[in-house]
Amino acid sequence: MNEINKEIKSRTVGYIGAALGLVAGLAWNEAITAMIEKLFPLSKDTVTVKFIYAGLVTAAVVILITQLERFVNKPSKDK
Protein backbone atom coordinates (compact mmCIF):
# COMPACT_ATOMS: atom_id res chain seq x y z
CA MET A 1 0.00 0.00 0.00
CA ASN A 2 2.92 2.32 0.73
CA GLU A 3 4.25 1.93 -2.85
CA ILE A 4 0.84 2.86 -4.24
CA ASN A 5 0.74 6.03 -2.13
CA LYS A 6 4.24 6.99 -3.35
CA GLU A 7 3.19 6.40 -6.95
CA ILE A 8 0.03 8.48 -6.51
CA LYS A 9 2.01 11.33 -4.96
CA SER A 10 4.66 11.15 -7.67
CA ARG A 11 2.12 11.23 -10.48
CA THR A 12 0.14 14.02 -8.83
CA VAL A 13 3.24 16.18 -8.56
CA GLY A 14 4.05 15.39 -12.20
CA TYR A 15 0.56 16.38 -13.35
CA ILE A 16 0.62 19.58 -11.31
CA GLY A 17 4.04 20.44 -12.76
CA ALA A 18 2.76 19.82 -16.29
CA ALA A 19 -0.28 22.00 -15.66
CA LEU A 20 1.88 24.83 -14.31
CA GLY A 21 4.15 24.47 -17.33
CA LEU A 22 1.13 24.84 -19.59
CA VAL A 23 0.05 27.99 -17.75
CA ALA A 24 3.56 29.44 -18.11
CA GLY A 25 3.59 28.52 -21.81
CA LEU A 26 0.26 30.24 -22.39
CA ALA A 27 1.50 33.35 -20.59
CA TRP A 28 4.63 33.45 -22.77
CA ASN A 29 2.50 32.90 -25.87
CA GLU A 30 0.38 35.91 -24.98
CA ALA A 31 3.45 38.06 -24.24
CA ILE A 32 5.22 37.10 -27.48
CA THR A 33 2.04 37.64 -29.50
CA ALA A 34 1.64 41.12 -28.01
CA MET A 35 5.29 41.93 -28.79
CA ILE A 36 4.93 40.79 -32.41
CA GLU A 37 1.75 42.84 -32.82
CA LYS A 38 3.55 45.90 -31.45
CA LEU A 39 6.68 45.45 -33.58
CA PHE A 40 4.85 44.40 -36.74
CA PRO A 41 1.39 46.00 -36.73
CA LEU A 42 -0.37 43.65 -39.13
CA SER A 43 -3.94 42.54 -39.27
CA LYS A 44 -4.63 40.28 -36.29
CA ASP A 45 -6.66 37.92 -38.45
CA THR A 46 -3.91 37.27 -40.99
CA VAL A 47 -3.68 33.51 -41.30
CA THR A 48 -0.26 33.66 -42.95
CA VAL A 49 1.24 35.59 -40.03
CA LYS A 50 -0.19 33.06 -37.57
CA PHE A 51 1.35 30.17 -39.50
CA ILE A 52 4.72 31.94 -39.66
CA TYR A 53 4.55 32.55 -35.90
CA ALA A 54 3.63 28.90 -35.26
CA GLY A 55 6.50 27.73 -37.47
CA LEU A 56 9.04 29.97 -35.74
CA VAL A 57 7.87 28.89 -32.28
CA THR A 58 8.01 25.23 -33.31
CA ALA A 59 11.55 25.62 -34.67
CA ALA A 60 12.66 27.40 -31.49
CA VAL A 61 11.16 24.67 -29.29
CA VAL A 62 12.78 21.89 -31.33
CA ILE A 63 16.18 23.59 -31.05
CA LEU A 64 15.74 24.18 -27.32
CA ILE A 65 14.64 20.60 -26.61
CA THR A 66 17.53 19.22 -28.70
CA GLN A 67 20.02 21.30 -26.74
CA LEU A 68 18.46 20.27 -23.41
CA GLU A 69 18.61 16.58 -24.38
CA ARG A 70 22.28 16.93 -25.32
CA PHE A 71 22.98 18.62 -21.99
CA VAL A 72 21.12 15.98 -19.97
CA ASN A 73 22.61 13.02 -21.87
CA LYS A 74 26.16 14.39 -21.87
CA PRO A 75 28.54 11.84 -20.37
CA SER A 76 29.91 12.90 -17.03
CA LYS A 77 33.62 13.75 -16.72
CA ASP A 78 33.87 11.93 -13.37
CA LYS A 79 35.02 8.68 -14.98
N, CA, C and O atoms as a printed pandas DataFrame, in Angstrom:
     atom_number atom_name residue_name chain_id  residue_number  x_coord  y_coord  z_coord
0              1         N          MET        A               1    0.824   -1.202    0.000
1              2        CA          MET        A               1    0.000    0.000    0.000
2              3         C          MET        A               1    0.865    1.261    0.000
3              4         O          MET        A               1    0.492    2.278   -0.585
4              5         N          ASN        A               2    2.020    1.186    0.659
5              6        CA          ASN        A               2    2.918    2.324    0.729
6              7         C          ASN        A               2    3.454    2.700   -0.653
7              8         O          ASN        A               2    3.586    3.882   -0.970
8              9         N          GLU        A               3    3.766    1.683   -1.483
9             10        CA          GLU        A               3    4.249    1.932   -2.845
10            11         C          GLU        A               3    3.182    2.617   -3.686
11            12         O          GLU        A               3    3.498    3.480   -4.505
12            13         N          ILE        A               4    1.939    2.246   -3.495
13            14        CA          ILE        A               4    0.839    2.863   -4.241
14            15         C          ILE        A               4    0.711    4.329   -3.858
15            16         O          ILE        A               4    0.516    5.179   -4.726
16            17         N          ASN        A               5    0.817    4.637   -2.574
17            18        CA          ASN        A               5    0.743    6.030   -2.129
18            19         C          ASN        A               5    1.889    6.860   -2.712
19            20         O          ASN        A               5    1.684    8.005   -3.115
20            21         N          LYS        A               6    3.098    6.282   -2.757
21            22        CA          LYS        A               6    4.237    6.989   -3.346
22            23         C          LYS        A               6    3.991    7.250   -4.827
23            24         O          LYS        A               6    4.279    8.338   -5.327
24            25         N          GLU        A               7    3.462    6.260   -5.523
25            26        CA          GLU        A               7    3.186    6.404   -6.955
26            27         C          GLU        A               7    2.117    7.466   -7.201
27            28         O          GLU        A               7    2.232    8.261   -8.134
28            29         N          ILE        A               8    1.092    7.480   -6.376
29            30        CA          ILE        A               8    0.028    8.484   -6.508
30            31         C          ILE        A               8    0.597    9.878   -6.282
31            32         O          ILE        A               8    0.312   10.801   -7.045
32            33         N          LYS        A               9    1.402   10.030   -5.236
33            34        CA          LYS        A               9    2.008   11.335   -4.958
34            35         C          LYS        A               9    2.927   11.764   -6.096
35            36         O          LYS        A               9    2.901   12.921   -6.515
36            37         N          SER        A              10    3.730   10.846   -6.590
37            38        CA          SER        A              10    4.663   11.155   -7.666
38            39         C          SER        A              10    3.917   11.600   -8.929
39            40         O          SER        A              10    4.282   12.595   -9.555
40            41         N          ARG        A              11    2.887   10.864   -9.289
41            42        CA          ARG        A              11    2.115   11.226  -10.485
42            43         C          ARG        A              11    1.367   12.541  -10.294
43            44         O          ARG        A              11    1.268   13.338  -11.227
44            45         N          THR        A              12    0.846   12.771   -9.109
45            46        CA          THR        A              12    0.135   14.017   -8.830
46            47         C          THR        A              12    1.068   15.208   -8.979
47            48         O          THR        A              12    0.703   16.215   -9.587
48            49         N          VAL        A              13    2.263   15.099   -8.429
49            50        CA          VAL        A              13    3.243   16.179   -8.560
50            51         C          VAL        A              13    3.604   16.379  -10.029
51            52         O          VAL        A              13    3.744   17.515  -10.483
52            53         N          GLY        A              14    3.755   15.299  -10.766
53            54        CA          GLY        A              14    4.050   15.388  -12.199
54            55         C          GLY        A              14    2.946   16.092  -12.964
55            56         O          GLY        A              14    3.222   16.933  -13.819
56            57         N          TYR        A              15    1.695   15.756  -12.666
57            58        CA          TYR        A              15    0.557   16.385  -13.352
58            59         C          TYR        A              15    0.447   17.858  -12.993
59            60         O          TYR        A              15    0.155   18.689  -13.853
60            61         N          ILE        A              16    0.677   18.183  -11.735
61            62        CA          ILE        A              16    0.622   19.584  -11.314
62            63         C          ILE        A              16    1.745   20.369  -11.998
63            64         O          ILE        A              16    1.529   21.494  -12.448
64            65         N          GLY        A              17    2.922   19.790  -12.076
65            66        CA          GLY        A              17    4.038   20.437  -12.764
66            67         C          GLY        A              17    3.734   20.665  -14.238
67            68         O          GLY        A              17    4.042   21.726  -14.782
68            69         N          ALA        A              18    3.130   19.675  -14.883
69            70        CA          ALA        A              18    2.763   19.823  -16.293
70            71         C          ALA        A              18    1.713   20.917  -16.481
71            72         O          ALA        A              18    1.779   21.693  -17.434
72            73         N          ALA        A              19    0.758   20.970  -15.576
73            74        CA          ALA        A              19   -0.280   22.004  -15.660
74            75         C          ALA        A              19    0.315   23.397  -15.478
75            76         O          ALA        A              19   -0.052   24.331  -16.192
76            77         N          LEU        A              20    1.230   23.536  -14.528
77            78        CA          LEU        A              20    1.877   24.826  -14.314
78            79         C          LEU        A              20    2.752   25.207  -15.510
79            80         O          LEU        A              20    2.848   26.382  -15.867
80            81         N          GLY        A              21    3.378   24.222  -16.116
81            82        CA          GLY        A              21    4.149   24.468  -17.333
82            83         C          GLY        A              21    3.266   24.961  -18.465
83            84         O          GLY        A              21    3.659   25.845  -19.226
84            85         N          LEU        A              22    2.079   24.394  -18.576
85            86        CA          LEU        A              22    1.127   24.840  -19.591
86            87         C          LEU        A              22    0.698   26.280  -19.343
87            88         O          LEU        A              22    0.616   27.072  -20.282
88            89         N          VAL        A              23    0.426   26.622  -18.101
89            90        CA          VAL        A              23    0.045   27.995  -17.752
90            91         C          VAL        A              23    1.174   28.965  -18.106
91            92         O          VAL        A              23    0.929   30.033  -18.667
92            93         N          ALA        A              24    2.408   28.588  -17.775
93            94        CA          ALA        A              24    3.555   29.441  -18.114
94            95         C          ALA        A              24    3.700   29.575  -19.629
95            96         O          ALA        A              24    3.979   30.663  -20.132
96            97         N          GLY        A              25    3.513   28.482  -20.349
97            98        CA          GLY        A              25    3.588   28.516  -21.807
98            99         C          GLY        A              25    2.533   29.426  -22.417
99           100         O          GLY        A              25    2.817   30.172  -23.355
100          101         N          LEU        A              26    1.336   29.366  -21.895
101          102        CA          LEU        A              26    0.265   30.238  -22.394
102          103         C          LEU        A              26    0.559   31.706  -22.094
103          104         O          LEU        A              26    0.258   32.581  -22.906
104          105         N          ALA        A              27    1.144   31.972  -20.933
105          106        CA          ALA        A              27    1.502   33.347  -20.587
106          107         C          ALA        A              27    2.578   33.870  -21.544
107          108         O          ALA        A              27    2.496   35.004  -22.017
108          109         N          TRP        A              28    3.584   33.038  -21.826
109          110        CA          TRP        A              28    4.625   33.445  -22.772
110          111         C          TRP        A              28    4.049   33.633  -24.165
111          112         O          TRP        A              28    4.435   34.561  -24.875
112          113         N          ASN        A              29    3.135   32.767  -24.562
113          114        CA          ASN        A              29    2.505   32.900  -25.874
114          115         C          ASN        A              29    1.811   34.254  -25.998
115          116         O          ASN        A              29    1.938   34.936  -27.015
116          117         N          GLU        A              30    1.086   34.632  -24.964
117          118        CA          GLU        A              30    0.383   35.914  -24.979
118          119         C          GLU        A              30    1.371   37.079  -25.034
119          120         O          GLU        A              30    1.155   38.046  -25.764
120          121         N          ALA        A              31    2.448   36.986  -24.265
121          122        CA          ALA        A              31    3.446   38.056  -24.243
122          123         C          ALA        A              31    4.147   38.187  -25.598
123          124         O          ALA        A              31    4.336   39.297  -26.096
124          125         N          ILE        A              32    4.528   37.066  -26.184
125          126        CA          ILE        A              32    5.216   37.099  -27.484
126          127         C          ILE        A              32    4.279   37.596  -28.573
127          128         O          ILE        A              32    4.690   38.361  -29.445
128          129         N          THR        A              33    3.026   37.167  -28.530
129          130        CA          THR        A              33    2.044   37.638  -29.501
130          131         C          THR        A              33    1.877   39.146  -29.411
131          132         O          THR        A              33    1.827   39.826  -30.436
132          133         N          ALA        A              34    1.789   39.675  -28.198
133          134        CA          ALA        A              34    1.645   41.123  -28.014
134          135         C          ALA        A              34    2.883   41.856  -28.537
135          136         O          ALA        A              34    2.760   42.918  -29.146
136          137         N          MET        A              35    4.067   41.299  -28.304
137          138        CA          MET        A              35    5.289   41.929  -28.788
138          139         C          MET        A              35    5.323   41.958  -30.318
139          140         O          MET        A              35    5.689   42.970  -30.915
140          141         N          ILE        A              36    4.946   40.855  -30.940
141          142        CA          ILE        A              36    4.928   40.794  -32.405
142          143         C          ILE        A              36    3.927   41.793  -32.974
143          144         O          ILE        A              36    4.212   42.471  -33.962
144          145         N          GLU        A              37    2.763   41.883  -32.353
145          146        CA          GLU        A              37    1.754   42.835  -32.825
146          147         C          GLU        A              37    2.246   44.271  -32.691
147          148         O          GLU        A              37    1.917   45.120  -33.520
148          149         N          LYS        A              38    3.032   44.548  -31.650
149          150        CA          LYS        A              38    3.551   45.900  -31.454
150          151         C          LYS        A              38    4.664   46.207  -32.457
151          152         O          LYS        A              38    4.709   47.295  -33.030
152          153         N          LEU        A              39    5.562   45.237  -32.666
153          154        CA          LEU        A              39    6.679   45.452  -33.577
154          155         C          LEU        A              39    6.257   45.429  -35.046
155          156         O          LEU        A              39    6.776   46.189  -35.864
156          157         N          PHE        A              40    5.324   44.561  -35.364
157          158        CA          PHE        A              40    4.851   44.401  -36.744
158          159         C          PHE        A              40    3.337   44.536  -36.773
159          160         O          PHE        A              40    2.617   43.538  -36.782
160          161         N          PRO        A              41    2.855   45.784  -36.788
161          162        CA          PRO        A              41    1.393   45.997  -36.734
162          163         C          PRO        A              41    0.690   45.517  -38.009
163          164         O          PRO        A              41    0.469   46.285  -38.945
164          165         N          LEU        A              42    0.353   44.246  -38.016
165          166        CA          LEU        A              42   -0.368   43.648  -39.129
166          167         C          LEU        A              42   -1.785   43.322  -38.672
167          168         O          LEU        A              42   -2.116   43.417  -37.490
168          169         N          SER        A              43   -2.585   42.948  -39.610
169          170        CA          SER        A              43   -3.943   42.544  -39.271
170          171         C          SER        A              43   -3.892   41.329  -38.354
171          172         O          SER        A              43   -3.174   40.368  -38.631
172          173         N          LYS        A              44   -4.654   41.368  -37.262
173          174        CA          LYS        A              44   -4.634   40.279  -36.286
174          175         C          LYS        A              44   -5.210   38.986  -36.857
175          176         O          LYS        A              44   -4.923   37.900  -36.352
176          177         N          ASP        A              45   -6.007   39.099  -37.890
177          178        CA          ASP        A              45   -6.657   37.922  -38.451
178          179         C          ASP        A              45   -5.919   37.365  -39.662
179          180         O          ASP        A              45   -6.486   36.579  -40.422
180          181         N          THR        A              46   -4.679   37.756  -39.849
181          182        CA          THR        A              46   -3.912   37.269  -40.986
182          183         C          THR        A              46   -3.458   35.841  -40.706
183          184         O          THR        A              46   -2.656   35.590  -39.806
184          185         N          VAL        A              47   -3.986   34.923  -41.491
185          186        CA          VAL        A              47   -3.675   33.506  -41.298
186          187         C          VAL        A              47   -2.202   33.241  -41.590
187          188         O          VAL        A              47   -1.569   32.448  -40.893
188          189         N          THR        A              48   -1.661   33.879  -42.587
189          190        CA          THR        A              48   -0.262   33.662  -42.946
190          191         C          THR        A              48    0.661   34.028  -41.793
191          192         O          THR        A              48    1.595   33.286  -41.486
192          193         N          VAL        A              49    0.408   35.165  -41.155
193          194        CA          VAL        A              49    1.239   35.591  -40.027
194          195         C          VAL        A              49    1.150   34.583  -38.887
195          196         O          VAL        A              49    2.156   34.294  -38.239
196          197         N          LYS        A              50   -0.027   34.052  -38.639
197          198        CA          LYS        A              50   -0.190   33.064  -37.569
198          199         C          LYS        A              50    0.588   31.781  -37.870
199          200         O          LYS        A              50    1.168   31.178  -36.967
200          201         N          PHE        A              51    0.601   31.367  -39.135
201          202        CA          PHE        A              51    1.351   30.173  -39.502
202          203         C          PHE        A              51    2.856   30.421  -39.405
203          204         O          PHE        A              51    3.602   29.540  -38.979
204          205         N          ILE        A              52    3.302   31.609  -39.795
205          206        CA          ILE        A              52    4.719   31.943  -39.656
206          207         C          ILE        A              52    5.119   31.927  -38.188
207          208         O          ILE        A              52    6.156   31.370  -37.828
208          209         N          TYR        A              53    4.298   32.537  -37.340
209          210        CA          TYR        A              53    4.551   32.548  -35.896
210          211         C          TYR        A              53    4.614   31.120  -35.349
211          212         O          TYR        A              53    5.523   30.779  -34.591
212          213         N          ALA        A              54    3.652   30.294  -35.735
213          214        CA          ALA        A              54    3.632   28.900  -35.260
214          215         C          ALA        A              54    4.879   28.159  -35.726
215          216         O          ALA        A              54    5.456   27.382  -34.966
216          217         N          GLY        A              55    5.297   28.387  -36.955
217          218        CA          GLY        A              55    6.502   27.733  -37.472
218          219         C          GLY        A              55    7.750   28.165  -36.725
219          220         O          GLY        A              55    8.594   27.336  -36.385
220          221         N          LEU        A              56    7.871   29.471  -36.465
221          222        CA          LEU        A              56    9.036   29.975  -35.738
222          223         C          LEU        A              56    9.073   29.441  -34.309
223          224         O          LEU        A              56   10.134   29.060  -33.813
224          225         N          VAL        A              57    7.925   29.413  -33.652
225          226        CA          VAL        A              57    7.874   28.894  -32.278
226          227         C          VAL        A              57    8.227   27.408  -32.268
227          228         O          VAL        A              57    8.959   26.949  -31.391
228          229         N          THR        A              58    7.713   26.662  -33.233
229          230        CA          THR        A              58    8.008   25.234  -33.314
230          231         C          THR        A              58    9.501   25.004  -33.518
231          232         O          THR        A              58   10.094   24.146  -32.865
232          233         N          ALA        A              59   10.107   25.767  -34.421
233          234        CA          ALA        A              59   11.547   25.625  -34.672
234          235         C          ALA        A              59   12.347   25.957  -33.413
235          236         O          ALA        A              59   13.304   25.255  -33.084
236          237         N          ALA        A              60   11.965   27.011  -32.715
237          238        CA          ALA        A              60   12.662   27.395  -31.492
238          239         C          ALA        A              60   12.542   26.306  -30.430
239          240         O          ALA        A              60   13.518   26.000  -29.745
240          241         N          VAL        A              61   11.368   25.725  -30.288
241          242        CA          VAL        A              61   11.156   24.670  -29.290
242          243         C          VAL        A              61   11.970   23.431  -29.640
243          244         O          VAL        A              61   12.566   22.816  -28.756
244          245         N          VAL        A              62   12.003   23.057  -30.910
245          246        CA          VAL        A              62   12.782   21.887  -31.326
246          247         C          VAL        A              62   14.260   22.101  -31.022
247          248         O          VAL        A              62   14.925   21.200  -30.510
248          249         N          ILE        A              63   14.779   23.285  -31.332
249          250        CA          ILE        A              63   16.184   23.586  -31.051
250          251         C          ILE        A              63   16.448   23.549  -29.547
251          252         O          ILE        A              63   17.442   22.973  -29.103
252          253         N          LEU        A              64   15.568   24.156  -28.771
253          254        CA          LEU        A              64   15.740   24.176  -27.317
254          255         C          LEU        A              64   15.713   22.773  -26.728
255          256         O          LEU        A              64   16.561   22.431  -25.903
256          257         N          ILE        A              65   14.755   21.965  -27.139
257          258        CA          ILE        A              65   14.644   20.601  -26.612
258          259         C          ILE        A              65   15.866   19.777  -27.017
259          260         O          ILE        A              65   16.379   19.000  -26.211
260          261         N          THR        A              66   16.336   19.936  -28.249
261          262        CA          THR        A              66   17.525   19.217  -28.702
262          263         C          THR        A              66   18.735   19.579  -27.846
263          264         O          THR        A              66   19.502   18.703  -27.446
264          265         N          GLN        A              67   18.902   20.859  -27.568
265          266        CA          GLN        A              67   20.024   21.298  -26.736
266          267         C          GLN        A              67   19.895   20.772  -25.300
267          268         O          GLN        A              67   20.882   20.356  -24.694
268          269         N          LEU        A              68   18.678   20.795  -24.768
269          270        CA          LEU        A              68   18.462   20.274  -23.414
270          271         C          LEU        A              68   18.758   18.779  -23.340
271          272         O          LEU        A              68   19.362   18.314  -22.373
272          273         N          GLU        A              69   18.335   18.017  -24.361
273          274        CA          GLU        A              69   18.611   16.581  -24.375
274          275         C          GLU        A              69   20.105   16.311  -24.453
275          276         O          GLU        A              69   20.603   15.397  -23.795
276          277         N          ARG        A              70   20.823   17.092  -25.246
277          278        CA          ARG        A              70   22.280   16.929  -25.322
278          279         C          ARG        A              70   22.926   17.223  -23.972
279          280         O          ARG        A              70   23.851   16.528  -23.552
280          281         N          PHE        A              71   22.432   18.257  -23.297
281          282        CA          PHE        A              71   22.976   18.621  -21.989
282          283         C          PHE        A              71   22.714   17.522  -20.961
283          284         O          PHE        A              71   23.606   17.156  -20.195
284          285         N          VAL        A              72   21.492   17.002  -20.949
285          286        CA          VAL        A              72   21.122   15.980  -19.970
286          287         C          VAL        A              72   21.836   14.659  -20.256
287          288         O          VAL        A              72   22.225   13.959  -19.321
288          289         N          ASN        A              73   22.010   14.313  -21.510
289          290        CA          ASN        A              73   22.606   13.024  -21.869
290          291         C          ASN        A              73   24.124   13.087  -22.050
291          292         O          ASN        A              73   24.746   12.108  -22.465
292          293         N          LYS        A              74   24.717   14.243  -21.735
293          294        CA          LYS        A              74   26.164   14.392  -21.866
294          295         C          LYS        A              74   26.851   13.492  -20.851
295          296         O          LYS        A              74   26.507   13.496  -19.669
296          297         N          PRO        A              75   27.834   12.712  -21.327
297          298        CA          PRO        A              75   28.543   11.837  -20.374
298          299         C          PRO        A              75   29.270   12.669  -19.323
299          300         O          PRO        A              75   29.832   13.724  -19.618
300          301         N          SER        A              76   29.246   12.175  -18.107
301          302        CA          SER        A              76   29.908   12.904  -17.028
302          303         C          SER        A              76   31.423   12.763  -17.143
303          304         O          SER        A              76   31.921   11.772  -17.679
304          305         N          LYS        A              77   32.146   13.749  -16.644
305          306        CA          LYS        A              77   33.616   13.747  -16.717
306          307         C          LYS        A              77   34.234   13.100  -15.482
307          308         O          LYS        A              77   35.453   13.115  -15.311
308          309         N          ASP        A              78   33.388   12.530  -14.621
309          310        CA          ASP        A              78   33.869   11.931  -13.371
310          311         C          ASP        A              78   34.606   10.622  -13.588
311          312         O          ASP        A              78   35.311   10.160  -12.691
312          313         N          LYS        A              79   34.461   10.021  -14.744
313          314        CA          LYS        A              79   35.021    8.681  -14.975
314          315         C          LYS        A              79   36.503    8.714  -15.188
315          316         O          LYS        A              79   37.120    7.669  -15.394
